Amino acid sequence: MTFPEPLLRALRNARKVAALTGAGVSAESGVPTFRNAQTGLWAQFKPEELATPGAFLKNPRLVWEWYEWRRQLVQNAKPNPAHFALAEMENKFPGFTLITQNVDGLHQRAGSRKVIEIHGNITRTKCFQEDTVVTQWNETGEVPPKCPRCGGLLRPDVVWFEEALPEIPTEAAFAASRDCDVFLCIGTSAVVYPAASLPLEALQHQATVIEINPEVTPLTSRASYVLNGPAGEILPGLLTEVTRA
Ligand code: BV8
């Protein structure tokens, strides 16, 4: 893919670059996206029906097992060229901030050192009652397992729909979006808030917003540039062009 010269110039001259990733960045690692997350056993559910506190309280076993299935899938997945290119950008682009909606931890496994996880991380578990992370518990065969401290139900340490995002990461994400010169919006359907307002904040603060996605999203018509294709192909090429001497 060739990149518009003004886009390359904007990245070369940027003081600060921010990137927001969604499930599309992990798609080429074989991790299903939200829009087609449900395969096989889970086909009859919509993620929005499983990823809520109400769904968990109504059927804790079902929701816990869905996350167990996703955890296994993620543990067997490998970072793809999109993750590696973003890890490289952390070294090459000045003031680079990576914000992710993904809970799969693949950015960290690809070498990104500073990752703002605004929706939590599926590999961490917390107590539903105390809202604190739990690293070990007695496997009694109960599903979900119980908190060793208070006996409450354990749950994945992710942000469900209708739950507030973690304050500190969210504040950092908004600050980076407001302060950057270039904002890369990669592999997200840009429909879930408040994450979807991050590229809009960047636009409002005169940043150049570049969307990378094979499909059209509600952001497409507002973006400064749209690179239509898979992140695993576009990001490595973009990094090469920007850093070419
Ligand atoms: C909140 C973690 C308030 C869990 C996720 C009514 C009632 C209540 C709330 C609301 C409401 N209406 C709106 C809301 C707000 C709601 C919301 O936005 N709902 C949507 C559905 C309208 N938001 C919330 O509830 C948030 N909390 O508002 O709290 C509050 C405040 C104070 C006190 C109490 C409460 C919480 C939202 C977070 C939910 N958690 N994930 C888990 O993973 O299980 S959301 C989940 O879906 C993702 O994290 C992501 O954020 C979101 C969208 O997913 P994407 O990452 O974009 O993936 P998707 O599949 O959608 O798209 C993939 C894209 O990739 C596509 O565009 C595709 O074309 C592209 N692609 C595919 N292949 C590739 C590719 N791109 C590049 N390369 C490829 N190869």
py3Dmol code that shows the C-alpha trace and the ligand (Angstrom):
import py3Dmol

protein = """\
ATOM      1  CA  MET A   1       0.000   0.000   0.000  1.00  0.00           C
ATOM      2  CA  THR A   2       1.262   3.501  -0.758  1.00  0.00           C
ATOM      3  CA  PHE A   3       0.585   6.185   1.829  1.00  0.00           C
ATOM      4  CA  PRO A   4      -0.356   9.811   1.086  1.00  0.00           C
ATOM      5  CA  GLU A   5       2.769  11.994   1.515  1.00  0.00           C
ATOM      6  CA  PRO A   6       0.951  14.441   3.855  1.00  0.00           C
ATOM      7  CA  LEU A   7       0.023  11.489   6.121  1.00  0.00           C
ATOM      8  CA  LEU A   8       3.660  10.344   6.289  1.00  0.00           C
ATOM      9  CA  ARG A   9       4.774  13.947   6.914  1.00  0.00           C
ATOM     10  CA  ALA A  10       2.258  14.323   9.758  1.00  0.00           C
ATOM     11  CA  LEU A  11       3.663  11.208  11.435  1.00  0.00           C
ATOM     12  CA  ARG A  12       7.300  12.204  10.798  1.00  0.00           C
ATOM     13  CA  ASN A  13       6.703  15.690  12.284  1.00  0.00           C
ATOM     14  CA  ALA A  14       4.512  14.552  15.195  1.00  0.00           C
ATOM     15  CA  ARG A  15       5.661  15.441  18.705  1.00  0.00           C
ATOM     16  CA  LYS A  16       3.116  13.050  20.205  1.00  0.00           C
ATOM     17  CA  VAL A  17       1.349  10.057  18.660  1.00  0.00           C
ATOM     18  CA  ALA A  18      -1.563   8.164  20.253  1.00  0.00           C
ATOM     19  CA  ALA A  19      -3.078   4.879  19.067  1.00  0.00           C
ATOM     20  CA  LEU A  20      -6.403   3.280  20.022  1.00  0.00           C
ATOM     21  CA  THR A  21      -6.867  -0.400  19.192  1.00  0.00           C
ATOM     22  CA  GLY A  22      -9.930  -2.622  19.070  1.00  0.00           C
ATOM     23  CA  ALA A  23     -10.587  -6.295  18.443  1.00  0.00           C
ATOM     24  CA  GLY A  24      -9.678  -5.944  14.756  1.00  0.00           C
ATOM     25  CA  VAL A  25      -5.994  -5.746  15.750  1.00  0.00           C
ATOM     26  CA  SER A  26      -6.238  -9.251  17.267  1.00  0.00           C
ATOM     27  CA  ALA A  27      -8.365 -10.655  14.432  1.00  0.00           C
ATOM     28  CA  GLU A  28      -5.263 -11.815  12.518  1.00  0.00           C
ATOM     29  CA  SER A  29      -4.168 -13.666  15.663  1.00  0.00           C
ATOM     30  CA  GLY A  30      -7.327 -15.731  15.376  1.00  0.00           C
ATOM     31  CA  VAL A  31      -9.088 -13.986  18.263  1.00  0.00           C
ATOM     32  CA  PRO A  32     -12.716 -13.421  17.152  1.00  0.00           C
ATOM     33  CA  THR A  33     -13.845  -9.806  17.092  1.00  0.00           C
ATOM     34  CA  PHE A  34     -16.924  -8.692  19.004  1.00  0.00           C
ATOM     35  CA  ARG A  35     -18.892  -8.312  15.835  1.00  0.00           C
ATOM     36  CA  ASN A  36     -18.268 -11.954  15.051  1.00  0.00           C
ATOM     37  CA  ALA A  37     -17.170 -13.147  18.483  1.00  0.00           C
ATOM     38  CA  GLN A  38     -19.678 -15.912  18.761  1.00  0.00           C
ATOM     39  CA  THR A  39     -18.774 -19.176  17.116  1.00  0.00           C
ATOM     40  CA  GLY A  40     -20.128 -22.633  17.827  1.00  0.00           C
ATOM     41  CA  LEU A  41     -21.340 -23.078  21.402  1.00  0.00           C
ATOM     42  CA  TRP A  42     -21.725 -19.368  21.956  1.00  0.00           C
ATOM     43  CA  ALA A  43     -23.405 -18.592  18.628  1.00  0.00           C
ATOM     44  CA  GLN A  44     -26.798 -18.157  20.277  1.00  0.00           C
ATOM     45  CA  PHE A  45     -25.580 -15.266  22.481  1.00  0.00           C
ATOM     46  CA  LYS A  46     -24.640 -11.663  21.687  1.00  0.00           C
ATOM     47  CA  PRO A  47     -21.576 -10.352  23.583  1.00  0.00           C
ATOM     48  CA  GLU A  48     -23.679  -7.486  24.925  1.00  0.00           C
ATOM     49  CA  GLU A  49     -25.930 -10.163  26.514  1.00  0.00           C
ATOM     50  CA  LEU A  50     -23.037 -11.891  28.265  1.00  0.00           C
ATOM     51  CA  ALA A  51     -20.702  -8.995  29.113  1.00  0.00           C
ATOM     52  CA  THR A  52     -22.928  -7.272  31.714  1.00  0.00           C
ATOM     53  CA  PRO A  53     -23.217  -7.510  35.522  1.00  0.00           C
ATOM     54  CA  GLY A  54     -26.869  -8.471  35.110  1.00  0.00           C
ATOM     55  CA  ALA A  55     -26.027 -11.401  32.827  1.00  0.00           C
ATOM     56  CA  PHE A  56     -23.398 -12.564  35.316  1.00  0.00           C
ATOM     57  CA  LEU A  57     -25.748 -12.394  38.310  1.00  0.00           C
ATOM     58  CA  LYS A  58     -28.486 -14.125  36.322  1.00  0.00           C
ATOM     59  CA  ASN A  59     -26.219 -16.946  35.159  1.00  0.00           C
ATOM     60  CA  PRO A  60     -22.745 -16.749  36.734  1.00  0.00           C
ATOM     61  CA  ARG A  61     -21.730 -20.214  35.412  1.00  0.00           C
ATOM     62  CA  LEU A  62     -22.584 -19.338  31.778  1.00  0.00           C
ATOM     63  CA  VAL A  63     -20.700 -16.025  31.866  1.00  0.00           C
ATOM     64  CA  TRP A  64     -17.721 -17.488  33.726  1.00  0.00           C
ATOM     65  CA  GLU A  65     -17.512 -20.355  31.154  1.00  0.00           C
ATOM     66  CA  TRP A  66     -17.699 -17.895  28.231  1.00  0.00           C
ATOM     67  CA  TYR A  67     -14.696 -16.058  29.647  1.00  0.00           C
ATOM     68  CA  GLU A  68     -12.878 -19.353  30.324  1.00  0.00           C
ATOM     69  CA  TRP A  69     -13.418 -20.230  26.636  1.00  0.00           C
ATOM     70  CA  ARG A  70     -12.074 -16.811  25.563  1.00  0.00           C
ATOM     71  CA  ARG A  71      -9.138 -17.045  28.016  1.00  0.00           C
ATOM     72  CA  GLN A  72      -8.078 -20.374  26.513  1.00  0.00           C
ATOM     73  CA  LEU A  73      -8.424 -18.958  23.015  1.00  0.00           C
ATOM     74  CA  VAL A  74      -6.324 -15.928  23.929  1.00  0.00           C
ATOM     75  CA  GLN A  75      -3.655 -17.978  25.700  1.00  0.00           C
ATOM     76  CA  ASN A  76      -3.271 -20.098  22.531  1.00  0.00           C
ATOM     77  CA  ALA A  77      -3.183 -17.021  20.292  1.00  0.00           C
ATOM     78  CA  LYS A  78       0.029 -15.299  19.224  1.00  0.00           C
ATOM     79  CA  PRO A  79       0.641 -11.605  18.603  1.00  0.00           C
ATOM     80  CA  ASN A  80       0.489 -10.768  14.883  1.00  0.00           C
ATOM     81  CA  PRO A  81       2.443  -8.200  12.778  1.00  0.00           C
ATOM     82  CA  ALA A  82       0.008  -5.460  13.847  1.00  0.00           C
ATOM     83  CA  HIS A  83       0.905  -5.953  17.519  1.00  0.00           C
ATOM     84  CA  PHE A  84       4.632  -6.089  16.713  1.00  0.00           C
ATOM     85  CA  ALA A  85       4.479  -2.916  14.608  1.00  0.00           C
ATOM     86  CA  LEU A  86       2.743  -1.073  17.479  1.00  0.00           C
ATOM     87  CA  ALA A  87       5.394  -2.312  19.913  1.00  0.00           C
ATOM     88  CA  GLU A  88       8.053  -0.974  17.485  1.00  0.00           C
ATOM     89  CA  MET A  89       6.237   2.385  17.252  1.00  0.00           C
ATOM     90  CA  GLU A  90       6.669   2.769  21.011  1.00  0.00           C
ATOM     91  CA  ASN A  91      10.431   2.876  20.336  1.00  0.00           C
ATOM     92  CA  LYS A  92      10.360   4.850  17.107  1.00  0.00           C
ATOM     93  CA  PHE A  93       7.589   7.457  17.512  1.00  0.00           C
ATOM     94  CA  PRO A  94       8.077  10.274  20.020  1.00  0.00           C
ATOM     95  CA  GLY A  95       5.653  10.427  22.913  1.00  0.00           C
ATOM     96  CA  PHE A  96       3.823   7.317  21.711  1.00  0.00           C
ATOM     97  CA  THR A  97       0.811   6.234  23.795  1.00  0.00           C
ATOM     98  CA  LEU A  98      -1.007   2.958  23.157  1.00  0.00           C
ATOM     99  CA  ILE A  99      -4.614   2.749  24.369  1.00  0.00           C
ATOM    100  CA  THR A 100      -6.481  -0.522  23.939  1.00  0.00           C
ATOM    101  CA  GLN A 101     -10.068  -1.675  24.301  1.00  0.00           C
ATOM    102  CA  ASN A 102      -8.822  -5.245  23.980  1.00  0.00           C
ATOM    103  CA  VAL A 103      -8.621  -7.439  27.058  1.00  0.00           C
ATOM    104  CA  ASP A 104      -6.384 -10.132  25.501  1.00  0.00           C
ATOM    105  CA  GLY A 105      -2.959  -8.861  26.627  1.00  0.00           C
ATOM    106  CA  LEU A 106      -1.474  -9.477  23.139  1.00  0.00           C
ATOM    107  CA  HIS A 107       0.062  -5.984  22.967  1.00  0.00           C
ATOM    108  CA  GLN A 108       2.146  -6.741  26.065  1.00  0.00           C
ATOM    109  CA  ARG A 109       3.110 -10.162  24.670  1.00  0.00           C
ATOM    110  CA  ALA A 110       4.316  -8.425  21.480  1.00  0.00           C
ATOM    111  CA  GLY A 111       6.619  -6.195  23.534  1.00  0.00           C
ATOM    112  CA  SER A 112       4.569  -3.027  24.126  1.00  0.00           C
ATOM    113  CA  ARG A 113       5.732  -1.802  27.534  1.00  0.00           C
ATOM    114  CA  LYS A 114       3.196   0.947  28.175  1.00  0.00           C
ATOM    115  CA  VAL A 115      -0.377  -0.179  27.402  1.00  0.00           C
ATOM    116  CA  ILE A 116      -3.416   1.710  28.679  1.00  0.00           C
ATOM    117  CA  GLU A 117      -6.070  -0.997  29.113  1.00  0.00           C
ATOM    118  CA  ILE A 118      -9.343   0.903  29.384  1.00  0.00           C
ATOM    119  CA  HIS A 119     -11.510  -2.253  29.431  1.00  0.00           C
ATOM    120  CA  GLY A 120      -9.396  -4.412  31.749  1.00  0.00           C
ATOM    121  CA  ASN A 121      -7.687  -7.719  31.046  1.00  0.00           C
ATOM    122  CA  ILE A 122      -9.261 -11.178  30.678  1.00  0.00           C
ATOM    123  CA  THR A 123      -6.224 -12.902  32.223  1.00  0.00           C
ATOM    124  CA  ARG A 124      -6.899 -11.165  35.559  1.00  0.00           C
ATOM    125  CA  THR A 125      -9.672 -12.297  37.936  1.00  0.00           C
ATOM    126  CA  LYS A 126     -11.390 -10.215  40.615  1.00  0.00           C
ATOM    127  CA  CYS A 127     -13.968 -10.638  43.364  1.00  0.00           C
ATOM    128  CA  PHE A 128     -17.428  -9.448  42.260  1.00  0.00           C
ATOM    129  CA  GLN A 129     -18.190  -8.317  45.833  1.00  0.00           C
ATOM    130  CA  GLU A 130     -14.918  -6.599  46.826  1.00  0.00           C
ATOM    131  CA  ASP A 131     -13.912  -5.471  43.307  1.00  0.00           C
ATOM    132  CA  THR A 132     -10.307  -6.414  44.068  1.00  0.00           C
ATOM    133  CA  VAL A 133      -7.990  -8.655  42.017  1.00  0.00           C
ATOM    134  CA  VAL A 134      -7.642 -12.269  43.209  1.00  0.00           C
ATOM    135  CA  THR A 135      -4.591 -14.219  42.076  1.00  0.00           C
ATOM    136  CA  GLN A 136      -5.305 -17.593  43.689  1.00  0.00           C
ATOM    137  CA  TRP A 137      -8.297 -19.471  45.031  1.00  0.00           C
ATOM    138  CA  ASN A 138      -9.281 -23.026  46.026  1.00  0.00           C
ATOM    139  CA  GLU A 139     -10.499 -25.041  43.063  1.00  0.00           C
ATOM    140  CA  THR A 140     -13.506 -26.762  44.617  1.00  0.00           C
ATOM    141  CA  GLY A 141     -15.116 -27.525  41.273  1.00  0.00           C
ATOM    142  CA  GLU A 142     -17.643 -24.728  41.865  1.00  0.00           C
ATOM    143  CA  VAL A 143     -18.212 -22.570  38.768  1.00  0.00           C
ATOM    144  CA  PRO A 144     -17.537 -19.647  39.157  1.00  0.00           C
ATOM    145  CA  PRO A 145     -15.008 -20.184  41.981  1.00  0.00           C
ATOM    146  CA  LYS A 146     -15.426 -18.226  45.219  1.00  0.00           C
ATOM    147  CA  CYS A 147     -13.308 -15.398  46.625  1.00  0.00           C
ATOM    148  CA  PRO A 148     -10.915 -16.841  49.267  1.00  0.00           C
ATOM    149  CA  ARG A 149     -11.407 -13.718  51.377  1.00  0.00           C
ATOM    150  CA  CYS A 150     -15.139 -13.057  51.405  1.00  0.00           C
ATOM    151  CA  GLY A 151     -16.692 -16.038  49.629  1.00  0.00           C
ATOM    152  CA  GLY A 152     -18.108 -13.791  46.907  1.00  0.00           C
ATOM    153  CA  LEU A 153     -18.251 -14.860  43.261  1.00  0.00           C
ATOM    154  CA  LEU A 154     -15.063 -14.464  41.199  1.00  0.00           C
ATOM    155  CA  ARG A 155     -15.320 -12.779  37.789  1.00  0.00           C
ATOM    156  CA  PRO A 156     -12.977 -11.650  35.012  1.00  0.00           C
ATOM    157  CA  ASP A 157     -11.271  -8.290  35.621  1.00  0.00           C
ATOM    158  CA  VAL A 158     -12.820  -6.671  32.549  1.00  0.00           C
ATOM    159  CA  VAL A 159     -15.196  -3.714  32.194  1.00  0.00           C
ATOM    160  CA  TRP A 160     -18.686  -4.946  31.355  1.00  0.00           C
ATOM    161  CA  PHE A 161     -21.372  -2.886  29.614  1.00  0.00           C
ATOM    162  CA  GLU A 162     -23.055  -0.485  32.079  1.00  0.00           C
ATOM    163  CA  GLU A 163     -19.892  -0.546  34.240  1.00  0.00           C
ATOM    164  CA  ALA A 164     -17.660   2.472  34.689  1.00  0.00           C
ATOM    165  CA  LEU A 165     -14.219   2.383  33.119  1.00  0.00           C
ATOM    166  CA  PRO A 166     -11.193   2.409  35.467  1.00  0.00           C
ATOM    167  CA  GLU A 167     -10.564   6.054  36.366  1.00  0.00           C
ATOM    168  CA  ILE A 168      -6.790   6.357  36.038  1.00  0.00           C
ATOM    169  CA  PRO A 169      -6.386   4.559  32.679  1.00  0.00           C
ATOM    170  CA  THR A 170      -9.412   6.406  31.262  1.00  0.00           C
ATOM    171  CA  GLU A 171      -8.078   9.796  32.346  1.00  0.00           C
ATOM    172  CA  ALA A 172      -4.681   8.943  30.808  1.00  0.00           C
ATOM    173  CA  ALA A 173      -6.380   7.873  27.571  1.00  0.00           C
ATOM    174  CA  PHE A 174      -8.332  11.127  27.280  1.00  0.00           C
ATOM    175  CA  ALA A 175      -5.263  13.221  28.115  1.00  0.00           C
ATOM    176  CA  ALA A 176      -3.202  11.447  25.432  1.00  0.00           C
ATOM    177  CA  SER A 177      -6.013  11.854  22.876  1.00  0.00           C
ATOM    178  CA  ARG A 178      -6.311  15.583  23.570  1.00  0.00           C
ATOM    179  CA  ASP A 179      -2.565  16.167  23.501  1.00  0.00           C
ATOM    180  CA  CYS A 180      -1.433  14.175  20.472  1.00  0.00           C
ATOM    181  CA  ASP A 181      -0.617  15.511  16.989  1.00  0.00           C
ATOM    182  CA  VAL A 182      -1.548  12.233  15.291  1.00  0.00           C
ATOM    183  CA  PHE A 183      -4.171   9.706  16.492  1.00  0.00           C
ATOM    184  CA  LEU A 184      -4.220   6.203  14.965  1.00  0.00           C
ATOM    185  CA  CYS A 185      -7.619   4.481  15.341  1.00  0.00           C
ATOM    186  CA  ILE A 186      -7.065   0.834  14.514  1.00  0.00           C
ATOM    187  CA  GLY A 187      -9.414  -2.149  14.227  1.00  0.00           C
ATOM    188  CA  THR A 188     -12.388  -0.816  16.112  1.00  0.00           C
ATOM    189  CA  SER A 189     -16.037  -0.468  15.087  1.00  0.00           C
ATOM    190  CA  ALA A 190     -16.033   2.846  17.018  1.00  0.00           C
ATOM    191  CA  VAL A 191     -19.527   2.253  18.472  1.00  0.00           C
ATOM    192  CA  VAL A 192     -18.802   1.638  22.168  1.00  0.00           C
ATOM    193  CA  TYR A 193     -18.501   4.679  24.435  1.00  0.00           C
ATOM    194  CA  PRO A 194     -16.660   6.303  26.059  1.00  0.00           C
ATOM    195  CA  ALA A 195     -13.775   4.648  24.078  1.00  0.00           C
ATOM    196  CA  ALA A 196     -15.287   5.761  20.765  1.00  0.00           C
ATOM    197  CA  SER A 197     -15.091   9.389  21.865  1.00  0.00           C
ATOM    198  CA  LEU A 198     -11.269   9.261  22.057  1.00  0.00           C
ATOM    199  CA  PRO A 199     -10.704   9.853  18.301  1.00  0.00           C
ATOM    200  CA  LEU A 200     -13.339  12.612  18.437  1.00  0.00           C
ATOM    201  CA  GLU A 201     -11.425  14.305  21.283  1.00  0.00           C
ATOM    202  CA  ALA A 202      -8.280  14.099  19.150  1.00  0.00           C
ATOM    203  CA  LEU A 203     -10.109  15.671  16.186  1.00  0.00           C
ATOM    204  CA  GLN A 204     -11.432  18.458  18.424  1.00  0.00           C
ATOM    205  CA  HIS A 205      -7.864  19.209  19.446  1.00  0.00           C
ATOM    206  CA  GLN A 206      -6.721  19.527  15.823  1.00  0.00           C
ATOM    207  CA  ALA A 207      -4.944  16.147  15.671  1.00  0.00           C
ATOM    208  CA  THR A 208      -4.598  14.259  12.395  1.00  0.00           C
ATOM    209  CA  VAL A 209      -6.810  11.176  12.846  1.00  0.00           C
ATOM    210  CA  ILE A 210      -5.924   8.094  10.776  1.00  0.00           C
ATOM    211  CA  GLU A 211      -8.398   5.191  10.731  1.00  0.00           C
ATOM    212  CA  ILE A 212      -7.115   1.714   9.839  1.00  0.00           C
ATOM    213  CA  ASN A 213      -9.949  -0.738   9.170  1.00  0.00           C
ATOM    214  CA  PRO A 214     -11.099  -2.931   6.238  1.00  0.00           C
ATOM    215  CA  GLU A 215     -14.667  -1.708   6.810  1.00  0.00           C
ATOM    216  CA  VAL A 216     -16.483   1.610   7.169  1.00  0.00           C
ATOM    217  CA  THR A 217     -17.268   2.786  10.721  1.00  0.00           C
ATOM    218  CA  PRO A 218     -19.046   5.850  12.178  1.00  0.00           C
ATOM    219  CA  LEU A 219     -15.585   7.466  12.407  1.00  0.00           C
ATOM    220  CA  THR A 220     -14.705   6.953   8.717  1.00  0.00           C
ATOM    221  CA  SER A 221     -16.391  10.121   7.441  1.00  0.00           C
ATOM    222  CA  ARG A 222     -14.675  12.231  10.147  1.00  0.00           C
ATOM    223  CA  ALA A 223     -11.150  10.813   9.932  1.00  0.00           C
ATOM    224  CA  SER A 224      -8.382  12.858   8.283  1.00  0.00           C
ATOM    225  CA  TYR A 225      -7.196   9.703   6.490  1.00  0.00           C
ATOM    226  CA  VAL A 226      -8.688   6.221   6.087  1.00  0.00           C
ATOM    227  CA  LEU A 227      -6.394   3.262   5.337  1.00  0.00           C
ATOM    228  CA  ASN A 228      -8.702   0.520   4.142  1.00  0.00           C
ATOM    229  CA  GLY A 229      -7.315  -2.905   4.953  1.00  0.00           C
ATOM    230  CA  PRO A 230      -6.075  -5.291   7.629  1.00  0.00           C
ATOM    231  CA  ALA A 231      -3.907  -3.812  10.378  1.00  0.00           C
ATOM    232  CA  GLY A 232      -1.458  -6.719  10.109  1.00  0.00           C
ATOM    233  CA  GLU A 233      -0.537  -5.571   6.605  1.00  0.00           C
ATOM    234  CA  ILE A 234      -0.946  -1.802   6.896  1.00  0.00           C
ATOM    235  CA  LEU A 235       0.881  -1.086  10.164  1.00  0.00           C
ATOM    236  CA  PRO A 236       4.236  -2.706   9.270  1.00  0.00           C
ATOM    237  CA  GLY A 237       4.236  -0.906   5.908  1.00  0.00           C
ATOM    238  CA  LEU A 238       3.330   2.407   7.531  1.00  0.00           C
ATOM    239  CA  LEU A 239       6.114   2.032  10.117  1.00  0.00           C
ATOM    240  CA  THR A 240       8.650   1.274   7.362  1.00  0.00           C
ATOM    241  CA  GLU A 241       7.606   4.292   5.281  1.00  0.00           C
ATOM    242  CA  VAL A 242       7.570   6.709   8.223  1.00  0.00           C
ATOM    243  CA  THR A 243      10.959   5.638   9.552  1.00  0.00           C
ATOM    244  CA  ARG A 244      12.596   5.383   6.075  1.00  0.00           C
ATOM    245  CA  ALA A 245      15.623   7.675   6.106  1.00  0.00           C
TER     246      ALA A 245
END
"""
ligand_1 = """\
80
BV8
C -20.376 2.969 30.578
C -14.622 -5.664 27.659
C -21.338 4.272 32.287
C -15.443 -6.857 28.055
C -16.130 -4.212 26.408
C -27.437 2.123 27.527
C -27.316 1.647 28.825
C -26.078 1.607 29.478
C -24.939 2.016 28.813
C -25.095 2.459 27.529
C -26.306 2.544 26.868
N -26.080 3.036 25.630
C -24.766 3.267 25.463
C -24.173 2.934 26.608
C -22.767 3.001 26.872
C -22.185 1.633 26.551
C -22.093 1.518 25.055
O -21.327 2.235 24.438
N -22.904 0.600 24.465
C -22.859 0.413 23.019
C -23.222 -1.040 22.698
C -23.825 1.394 22.372
N -20.894 1.661 27.171
C -20.739 1.136 28.385
O -21.587 0.506 28.978
C -19.401 1.431 29.029
N -19.623 1.903 30.358
O -20.882 3.656 29.731
O -20.516 3.192 31.912
C -21.172 4.404 33.741
C -20.519 5.530 34.220
C -20.403 5.677 35.591
C -20.895 4.679 36.462
C -21.497 3.527 35.947
C -21.643 3.378 34.587
C -18.556 0.169 29.123
C -18.188 -0.299 27.743
C -17.131 -1.400 27.850
C -17.739 -2.746 27.548
N -16.671 -3.758 27.506
N -15.117 -5.108 26.403
C -15.137 -8.062 27.207
O -14.239 -7.999 26.344
O -15.810 -9.082 27.425
S -16.678 -3.604 24.940
C -16.023 -4.419 23.613
O -16.743 -4.033 22.448
C -14.629 -4.002 23.243
O -13.813 -3.818 24.370
C -14.801 -2.730 22.478
O -14.753 -1.611 23.316
C -16.192 -2.831 21.978
C -16.226 -2.767 20.486
O -15.427 -3.790 20.043
P -14.255 -3.521 18.972
O -12.990 -3.643 19.690
O -14.471 -2.281 18.200
O -14.505 -4.776 18.098
P -15.693 -4.988 17.078
O -15.842 -6.459 16.904
O -16.876 -4.165 17.454
O -15.111 -4.357 15.734
C -13.948 -4.903 15.176
C -13.503 -3.945 14.116
O -12.275 -4.426 13.581
C -14.481 -3.851 12.956
O -14.653 -2.490 12.600
C -13.782 -4.620 11.829
O -14.050 -4.058 10.566
C -12.339 -4.399 12.168
N -11.412 -5.430 11.692
C -11.658 -6.747 11.488
N -10.510 -7.353 11.076
C -9.539 -6.384 11.052
C -10.109 -5.170 11.445
N -9.404 -4.028 11.529
C -8.100 -4.082 11.195
N -7.477 -5.210 10.807
C -8.162 -6.376 10.730
N -7.535 -7.501 10.333
"""
view = py3Dmol.view(width=600, height=400)
view.addModel(protein, "pdb")
view.setStyle({"model": 0}, {"cartoon": {"style": "trace"}})
view.addModel(ligand_1, "xyz")
view.setStyle({"model": 1}, {"stick": {}})
view.zoomTo()
view.show()
